[in-house]
């Protein structure tokens, strides 16, 4: 417990974590991004609409149950 208190008070572990993260960020190159096609967007949008419809149906049935 004393070790944890000492580390928290000295904050030595934050510097090493920050330097590792900064080094990792420098090494990574941005990947080539590919724009989604029409079919991909259509599938995602239909899935979103389906989930909204399902959630609306659930809220409606819950309201019927309560009322």
Secondary structure, 3 states (H helix, E strand, C coil): CHHHHHHHHHCHHHHHHHHHHHHHHHHCCCCCCCCCCHHHHHHHHHHHHHHHHHHHHHHHHHHHHHC
